[in-house]
Amino acid sequence: RARRGDRGRRDATARMNEDPLMATRVDVVVAGNGPIGAACARHVSERRPELRVAVLDSERLRSGSDDLGRIARPLDAEGRDEWTALNARSIDGFEEAERLSGIQFFTRKGSLAIGSEAFVERGAARLRARGVTHERRTNADGGVAEAWGFLARDGIPSEYEAVWDEVGGYVNPHAMRAAQNALMRRASEGRATVTRTTCERVESNAATGECEVRTSTGETYACDVCVLACGFYTEPLARECGLLTDDASADFGDVKIARRTVLLAEVLESEALGALATMPTIKYEVPRAVLDAARVRASSGGGSDHSVNEAKSVYVLPPIYYPGPEPAPGWYIKIGGGPLDYFDKSDPSWARTERELADWMSSDGDEVVADQLQEILFHLFPSTNFQSLTSKACAYSTSDDGSLKIQTLGPGANIIAVGACQGKGAGPADAIGADVAERALRALDARRAP
């Protein structure tokens, strides 16, 4: 039985086979110019500067990294070694990337985790294992609020603990992308380019072994390797292109997209530069009583360690200046977290998925979740004078086991798909991009081997 999109795939292949000269020939296409796609293109160009690389930077798809602050810390909130290693590798490279590009994208503020002994120990154990200097204290007699005076003295349970390190902070994903693009151009001497267009179709031509990429602005690319680094769009795009039909891609087919809502809480400049000036990034296990009061639904206990951890915790970023117009110019604390709300995959067509994502990302998010985040924010920062509250929609892709997915797809084994970043892909993006670049170059060398 014919499926939706089959004719489009046949027509695209037919056009390419009829007149291959219509296609722009490059060595590597990277679909997606977010933190991971930009990092991948940079590392491909640094390792093989002679290659022609085309980065496709979507002109219409809203990104999950579309704000000015994403947490970067030398540990993983779920205590996973693979994510901890990716975080540490990326942070280690920030200083050099900033120096070489001339673009500052990382702000070192330290990172703080507050919660039960088990909650805190997951991260603390990774800090000890990697030899990262850190400080741990209990909240007996208000020890946490004593160390960080802007936090609630009475609301945080006395049995809670905290672990702090000075290595973490946050990245500006837009500035990070600009730095990676600059380093890519520098390494390639102009052979790598960024084009403002959206990847709409990707096919691995069984006859020629090449990838064929069509874009929203009418360009067609022929390449040896294509990397799909489209954030939460990667899985539905790969599915629509017929790339998730065999056993080898079954694991990637389990990737799901979660709706998220974040709250931007405006603070006075005097507080941002005064009482909150030393505020680190925070991961906070919200007390069950506070979750109940805010009517946050309890976790069913199923799903990955990430989804279980998210259901009972929030993350908070220190004040960041937003220049406007959305939100209005000012200093904002960002808070997010809570149970995951997944998009329906009963009709996983690209047209429906793109429409639903576009509607969601242009909205103010979930009003109920925004109210819950407000309650938790006021609990944690009772003495802060918040000026306004602005909710935003966000989204990210997840996997059932909480792991990052980097999958080789297509009959030519030359399409590399990246997904399931669990909402924490910006901080370790440089390391993820380097790993994806290595896999892409292996695929390219295999294709060109005599």
N, C-alpha and C positions, 0 to 999 in steps of 0.2 A: 504494500500500500504506500502511495506517495505521501510524504510528510511535508508540512509547511516548510518552505525554504528550499526544498529539493530543486525546484526549477531554477531558483536564483543561483544555486550552486552550479548547476549544469550550464546555465547561460554564461556565468562568469568564467568558467573553465573554457567554454567554447570560444569566447572572445579572446582569451589569452592564447589559445592554441591557434586561432585564425591569424592573429597579428601580434606576435610576441614583441615586435619593435615598439608597440605602444607603451610597454612597461618601462619604468625607470629601473635600471639594473644596479643593485647594491649588493654588498656582501651580507649585511645583517640589518634587519628591521627590528626596532624595539617599539612595540605598541604600548604607549603609556609613558608619560614624562613626570610621574610622581616621584617620591623619594627613592623607590626601588628601581623603577625604570631608568631614571636619570643616573643612578649609581651603576647600574648594569652597563649602560652605554659608555660611561666614563672608563670603567675597568676594561671593557673590550678594547677601547681606543688606546688605553695606556699599555696594554699587553701586546696589541697588534696595531700599531699606529697606521699601517699601510691600508687597513680595511676601510671600505666605505660603509658608514653606518647611518641609517636614517631613523631618527627618533620621531614618532608621531605623537604630538601633544594635542589632546582632544580639545576642540573648540566649543563643545557643547555638553559634555558629560561632567556633572558635578562630582568632586572628589571627596572622599572621607577625610582627606588631609587638608581640607579647605579652611584652615584657621591659622593662627599665629603661634600656637604652642602645642607640642606633643612631647610627652615624657620620654626622657632618655636616662636610664639608670643601669648600674653595673650588676644588676641581679634580675631575677624574674619573679613576679608576684606569686606565681604558682610553684616556684622553686624548681623549675625545669632547667636541667643543665644545658640543653641545646639552645634555648632562648637566652640564658645567662651568657653563654659563650658569644653569641651573636651580638648581644648588647655591649659586652666588654670590648670585642674587636672593633666595633664601630666607634665607641667613645675614644678608644686609643688613637684612632685616625683623625678625629675632628680637628685637632690643632693644626696638623700639617695641611689638611684640606683647606682650612680657613686661610692659612698663611699663603699657600700657593695660588688660591683663587682670589684672594683679597676680599672675600665676602664672609662676614661673621654670621653664623647661623646657630651656634650653640651658646646657651647661657648656663654657666655652672652655678647652681643654687643648692646642690645637695639633694638627697632623697631621703624621705622619712616614711617608715611603715609603722602603723599603730594598730594594735589589736590583741587578740588572745595570744598566749604563749605559742601555740601551734601555728597561728597565722604569721606571727613575726619570725618564728624560727625558720620557716621556709626560705625567706630571703637572707636572713642572718647566716644560715649555714653556707649559702653560696658565697657570701662575702668572706667568710672565714676560709673557705676552700681556695679562693682566688687570692688570698692575702690582702684584701682591701681593708684599709683602716676604717673602723666604724665604732660607733658608740651605742651601747645598749643600756636602757634603764627601765625601771618599773614605774607604774603610776601610783604606787602606794604613797599616800600623803600628797597627791597631786604633783608628782615628780615630772610628768610630761608637760603639764601646763607651766610648771616652773621653768623648764628649759625653753619652751616655746610659748611665750606669754600671750600670744594672740589666740591660743586654743582654749577651749572650755575647761575651767578648773573643776567644776562639779559634774559635768555631763559625761566625761570619759570614765568608764568603769575603773575602779581602783585596782582590779586584778589585771588590767591591760598592761602591755609592755610596748616599748618602742625601740626601733633600731634606726640609726641615722648614719649616712655616709656623706662625705663631701664631694664625691666624684660625680654624682648624678646632676641632673638639671633638666632643661627642655631644649628642643630644637624648634626653630621656625622652619616649617617644611617648605615654604616658598623660597626662602633664602638658601636652604640646603639644596634644593633643586637647581637654583641659579648657580651655586658654587660647583655642583657636579657638572652642569652643562659647560661652564667655563673651563673646567679641567679637561673635559672631553674634547672641546675645540682646540685647546692648547696642545694636547697630546697628538691629535690627528692632523694638525696643521690644516684644518678646514675640510678634511675628508668626511668628517662626521657632522651632520646637520640636524637641526630641530625644525620640523614643519608643523604648523598649526592646522591640524586635520585630525579626524577621528577614524580609527580603524573599524571597518564595517564587516569585512570578510577576510578570512585566512584559509588557504587551502594548500595542502601538500600534494603537488602534482606527481602522481605515481609514475607517469611516463618519463618526465624529465628529472624528477627528484628535487625540483626547486619549489620554494614556497611562493605563493601568489597572494598578494595583499591588496585589497581594494579599500579606498578611503571615501569619506563623506564628500570630499571636494572633487572627486572624479579621478584622482591619480591612481595608478596601478603600479605596484612595485613587484619586481621579481628578485628573489634573494635566496641565498643558500640556507640561512637560518632566520627564523622569526621568533622573537621573545614576546609573549603576552604578559605584560606587567600592568594590567588595567585595573588593579585594585579589585573591588567587589564586582566589577563588570567582567572579569576574566572568565569565570565559570560559565555564565550564561552565553557569552560570546563563543567560547569553545564548543559549547553544546549546540548552539545554533549553526555553527559551521560543520557539524557532524564529526567532531573530533573526540567525542566521549562515547564511542559506540562499542569499543572492544574491552576485553578484560584488563589490558594494560592501563586503561584510563579510568577503571572503575573507582579507584581510590579518590581521584580528583572529582569524580562525579558526586561524591558525598558532600562536597563543599556547599555550605548554605550562607545566605546573606541575612544579617541581623540588623533590624532597625535600632537605632540608638538616639537618645535625646541628651543634649548637653545644655547646661545653664551657664550663661556669662553674667557674673554678678559685678556690677560696677562699684568701685571704691573711690574715695577721694584721693587725689594725688598726694595729699599730705600723709595719708595712711599708707599708700603704696610705697612711698619713699621714706616713711617713718616706721610705724609699728610693724608693718608687714615687709619691710625691706629685706629681712633675713629669712623670710619664709621659704622653705624648700618645697619640692614637689611632695605630695602626700598620697599614700595609699592607706585607707582607713577601713577597718572592719566595723561596720555600723552595728551597735548593740541591738539585739533582737527587739528590745522594748521600743527603741527609736524607729526601727523598721515597721513595727506593728502600728505605732502611733501615726506614721506617715502612710499607712495602708500599702506597704510594699509587699507583694505576694511572696510567700515563702518558696524556696527552691524545692523542687520535687526530689532533689538528690541525684537525678540522672544527668547525663551529658558529660562533657569533658571537665577536667579540673578547672579550666578557664571559666566555663559557664557557671559552675558551682561557686567559684570564687567571686565572680562578678555579681552574682545574685545577692550577696551579703556585704558588698563593699562598694566604696566610691573612690575615685581618684580626684585630686585637687591640684591645680597648677597655681603658682604664685601670681601676683598681679603682673599683667602684660599690657603694654600700651597698644590700643587699637586706633589707627588713624581715621577710621570712618570710611565710607558712610554707614556701613552695616557691620557691627553696631555703631552707634554714634561715637565720635572720638572720646576716648577716655581710658582709664585703667580698669582691667577686668580680671577677676578670679574665675577660672573655669572649673566646673565640677561635672562629673559624669559617672555612670555606673548603673548597677541594678540588673535585674533579670533580663535575659536576652529575649527579644521578640522577633521571630523569624518571618521572612517573606514566604508566601505560599508558593510551593514549587509544583503544584498539581498541573499547571499549564506553564512549563518553563520556557516558552518561546521568547526569543530575543525581543520581539516587538512589545510583548506584554511586560517583560521584565524592565526594559528601558523606560517604558511609560510609567510604570509604578515607581521606579527609582527616581525618575525626574520629578514626579509629583511629590514624593516623600522629601527629596533633598531641597526642594523649593519651599517646603513648609516650615513651620515653627516647631516641628517635632510633636511629641505626644504631650498634651497639656497635663494629663494625670501624672506622667513621669516627671515633668517639669516641677509640678507642685511638690512631689515627693523629694526631689533634689533640693528644693528650697527649704523644706523642713529639716533635712539633714544638714544643709549648709548653716542654718541658724543655730542648730544644736552644736555644731563644731566650732563656730565663730560667733559666740553670743555677744561679744563686745564690739564687733566690727560694724561700722556705719555704712551699710550698703545703700547705694543711691538708686539703682535700677536693676532689674532682672530681665534678661533677654534669653529666650530659649532658641535652640537651633537643632535642626535635624542632622543626624549623622548616620553612617552605616559602615559595616565592615563584614568581611567574609570569615567564616569559622569552619572548623572541621570537628567531627565527632570525637576525635582523640586529642584535640587541642594542639596539634602539630602543624607546622608550616608545610605547605604542599608545593613542591617543585617537580613538575611532571613533564616527561617527554611525550609528545603526541604526534599523530599523523603517520601515514604510510612511509614517509621518508625519514622518520625519527628526527625531524629537524624543526619542530615547533616546541618551544619550551614555555610552559605555562606556570605562572606563579600565583598562588592564592592561599586563602586561609591564614591571613596574617593576624587574626584574632584581635584586631584593633590595636596592636602594639608593634606594627611594622615600621613606623617612622624612625624611632630611635635606633634600631639595629639595621636600618635600610642599607647602609654602606656595606656591611658584611654580607647581607643577603644578596645585594647586587653583585658583589664580587663572586659569590658562589654561583649565581646564575650565569654570570659572564664566563666563568670557567666551563660550565656545562655547555654553553652555547658554542664556545670555541672548540670543545671536543667534538661536538656535532658537526661543525664546519670542517674540521680536519678529517673526520671520518668520511664526509661526502667527497672531499677532494683527494683522498688517498688513492694512489694508482691501483 
